[in-house]
Amino acid sequence: MSPPTPRLPMAGPSTRSLVRRYLLPIHRWVGLSAGLLLAWMALTGAGMALQPQLAPRIDRALLVVDHCVEPLPLDVLADAARAVHPAGQANFLWLRPDSTASAMLRFTDNATVYLDPCSGAPLGQQHKYGGVFGRLEQLHRFKFIANGSLVTGTGVIVAVLGLLLGGLGLWWASRPPVGVPARAVATQRSPRARALRRHRSVGIWALVIVLASALTGLPKALDWYHAAVLALAGSTPEPPPPTSAAVDSQSSPISLQDAWTRVRAVVPEVQEARLYVPRKAGTAIEVELIERGAPHTQAYTRVYLDAHSGEVLQLRPYSRSSAGHKLLGWMLAWHRGLLGGAAGQLVLIGGMLAVLFLAWTGVSSDLRRRFARSASAARSRP
């Protein structure tokens, strides 16, 4: 004969029961609203985290060329791109000093033309939010609606407060009473209760990863959050870019190739760069680059050149950036899975998959509860 099932001690209202009573409805309804948004962003974010490994394979026809030793001048490449998209206005050239990397010119309407850097032959044209990873970024940042960043940023804050921190409070309130073994409590639980137990266990494991991912992505979505990070680090916003000297109407700007040559003289070891094409008089040529040996791919060094004389107006190396701007760079690198190599990617993707598991177990548990309540009401009817 099996031993009797232990009975849980009876007790009146306690701090734990009050926490559970008020937090559970909030946690449930936030989960069915902002929580589903968080799951959507986790799904798209997990896909984006794989971009460094998969993009050269999926978009090989656009990104990879045969070995190119002597690329054409940048002005020739820019003209070749304009011929493919004549209605657009050039925004920046994306440069990678790699012999198998294509050249890319992005226009202000987000159309992107990819070129063979040695022949100038167009490899294809794709919108910034086109292709697999462009579409994932568009969906992740809600760029398909007006004020999408405000929607995602606000939704993440609500989800963090209502789900992650609320879930932590519910976990604390649901622990077994003092003196009662956890396995004794587990034997009395229904399948739904066991599912909730797994929900809590995974939630506690994923809390740190998901919380870090959410908080590090908010500077891209909310301007006030970006400003708050700078303020907390004791830093100020970057000053506006310098302007080119006033010249007469007969003076012509330097070529893009000359500008790139002057930049390489100042920063010789470049991993990748964006050379922005001036679009109006007085605008300096801005080059945003990642130096070789940079701690991550969000560690930007910026060089500003006079558009006519080619003089270096200002050099803003990453190493001299303020603490706040370095912190923002580290945050964005973590959010995109660009820290720690493959191990960092796996940790981030594991956290994102945990969010999907939590969404599934949370929604299914709520559906079971509703069905059980309806069935019980039906049985109680005369």
C-alpha positions, 0 to 999 in steps of 0.5 A: 500500500502506497504512503498517503500523499502529504498535505500542504499546510493551511495558512492565511493570506501572506505576502506571497499569496498577495503577490501572486494574486495581484501579479498573476493577472498582470503577467497573464494579460501582458503576456497575451499582448506585449509578450507576443510582440516580444516573441515576434522580436525574439524570432526575428532577432534569432534569425538576424543573429545568424547573418554573419555566417549565412549571408555570404551563402544566401546572398553570395551572388551579391556579396562575393566576387572572384579574387580582385586585386586592382579595383576600379576607382570609386567614382567609376563604381559610383557611376556604374551604380547610378546607371543601374538606378538613375532615379536615386540619389547616392547616399554612401559607398560600402567598402570592404578591403577584401579581395573577394568582397563586392562593392555596394552603393546605397541610395537615399531611397534605400535601393542598393546596387552591388558591383564587381569592384574590378569590372564595375559590372552590376551584380544585382539590386536589392532594397535595404529591407529586401532579401532574407536578412533585410526582411528580418530587420524590417520585421524586427524593427517594425519598419513597415509602419509609421513610428515602428521604433516607438511601438517596439520600444514601448512594447519591450519596456512593457514586456520587460516589466510585466513578464520578466520582472513580474514572472520573477515575482511569481516564481518567488511567490510560488515556491513550496512552503517552508518545510514541504519538499519540492517533490511532494508538491510536484506529485500533487500537480496536474499536467497544466501545473507541470507545464507551468513549472517548466515555464517558470524554470526556463523563464528563470534561466532565460531572464538574464539573457532576455533582459540584457537583449531587450535593454541593449536594443532600446537605444536604437528604438527610443531617443530618450533611452539613448540620451539616458544611457549617455547621461548615466555614463556622464557623457554628452551627445556627439557634436555636429559634423564639421562643415566644408569651407565656403568656395566659389561656384567654379570650384569642383569637389575632390573625387571619391577615390581621392577622399578614400586615399586620404582617409587610408593615409590617416587610418591605414588598417580598415576592416570596413567603411562607409563613405558618405557622398555629400548631397549639398554645398558645405557638407563635409565628406564623412567616412565611418569605418571599423579599424582592424583590431577593433573590439567589435563591429560597432566600434566606429571611427569617423573621419571628416574631409573638406569636400573641395580641398580634401583636408582632414577636418576632424578625426574621431577615433573610437579609442577616444570616444566617451564612455557613453558612446563606447557603452552604446557600441557595446550594447548594440554589439551584444544585441546583434550577437556580435560579441563572443564569437560563435559562443556569444551567438549561441547564448543569444539565440538560446535566449531568443528560443527560450522566449518562444518556449515561454510564449507557447507554454504561457498561451497554452496554459491559459487556454487549458485554464479557460477550457477547464473552467468552461468544462467545470461550468458545464458540469455544474449546470442542472 
